[in-house]
Amino acid sequence: MSWDLRFDVPWWLPAALAVVGAVIWMSGNRRRDTALMRIGGVALVAAAAWAALSIFVQTDKERAEADTRALVKAVVEGDSQTLERILDPRARLTVFGAETPYHNRQQIIQAARDARERFGLSAAQITSMHSEQTGPVVTVEMTVMTTQEATLARPVPSTWQLQFQETSEGWSLWTVALVEVRGVGTNRVQRELPRIERE
């Protein structure tokens, strides 16, 4: 695992620097050594600044994860505006690695709306999420637990992979891939997909 040590920093690094700074400052205070106290003070200030930078500056991966959460919420609520903001106009959705059934943003939004209404989708919760960045692409893998009338409110877990890409206009979601729906056969999933006429 790699971090951007400016912004995406594990909490214990600035905490460790703060502890070291405090120890140095206290040691200098006991000895009445102003040089040591100054070094400890600088370390404490640096630790606080580092932590603040990590908290308040959003990394590419954090932005992609936030958009992923917003996407799931928008599907449940039928929020087309949010879906349009997140999805690239040329976005694609694939199912089990097969041929892409939905070939642009509008088809994906329509399919999401149709599926929500047909299956009575009432809730969706992300139970796990992992993101990796390779150059201008951030890949987010997540497991989502959905509740819908079609399964008599029995939760159904599914696994998805999303690829966000940086363009001249900013970050947008280019590829949505349904990887697995646990407990439901692939043939049934493909049979139940909303049918969208190709443009």
C-alpha positions, 0 to 999 in steps of 0.5 A, spaced: 500 500 500 502 506 498 500 513 500 501 520 498 505 523 504 502 530 503 495 529 503 493 521 504 497 520 510 495 514 515 493 518 522 499 515 526 505 518 522 503 526 524 501 523 531 508 520 532 511 526 529 507 530 535 509 525 540 517 526 538 516 533 538 513 533 545 518 529 548 524 533 545 520 540 547 520 537 554 527 534 554 529 541 552 525 545 558 528 540 563 535 542 561 533 549 560 536 548 552 532 553 548 535 549 542 532 543 543 525 546 545 525 550 539 526 543 535 521 540 539 516 546 537 517 546 530 516 538 530 509 539 534 507 545 529 509 541 523 505 535 525 499 539 526 500 542 519 501 535 516 495 533 520 490 539 517 493 538 510 491 531 510 484 532 513 482 538 509 485 537 502 481 531 498 486 526 494 484 523 487 482 517 491 478 520 496 474 524 491 473 518 487 470 514 494 466 520 495 463 520 488 462 513 489 458 514 495 454 519 492 452 515 486 450 509 490 445 514 494 443 517 487 441 511 484 437 509 491 433 516 491 432 517 483 437 523 483 438 524 476 442 530 477 447 527 481 448 521 476 449 526 471 454 530 474 458 524 476 458 520 470 462 521 464 457 522 457 461 516 454 460 512 460 460 504 459 456 499 464 458 492 463 455 486 466 460 480 468 465 482 463 460 481 457 458 486 452 457 493 454 449 493 455 449 501 456 453 505 452 453 512 455 451 516 461 443 517 459 442 509 458 446 508 464 441 513 468 435 510 464 437 503 466 438 505 473 431 508 474 428 503 470 431 497 475 429 502 481 422 502 479 422 495 477 425 491 483 422 496 488 429 498 490 429 502 497 436 502 500 443 500 498 449 500 503 456 500 501 459 494 506 466 495 503 470 499 499 478 499 496 481 504 491 487 504 487 490 510 483 494 508 477 496 515 473 490 519 471 485 513 473 482 511 480 479 504 480 474 503 486 472 496 488 466 496 492 461 491 495 454 493 496 448 490 500 441 492 497 434 491 499 428 491 494 421 489 494 423 484 488 426 479 494 421 481 499 426 485 503 432 480 503 438 484 502 442 482 496 450 483 496 453 485 489 460 487 487 462 493 483 468 496 480 468 503 478 473 507 474 474 514 474 479 518 469 481 525 469 480 529 463 481 536 462 474 538 465 476 534 471 474 527 474 469 523 472 466 516 472 468 512 465 466 505 467 462 501 471 462 494 472 458 489 475 462 483 477 458 479 482 451 478 485 451 473 490 446 468 490 443 470 484 445 466 477 448 470 472 443 468 467 437 471 471 441 477 472 442 478 465 435 476 463 432 481 468 437 487 466 432 493 463 432 493 456 435 500 453 434 501 445 441 503 442 442 510 439 
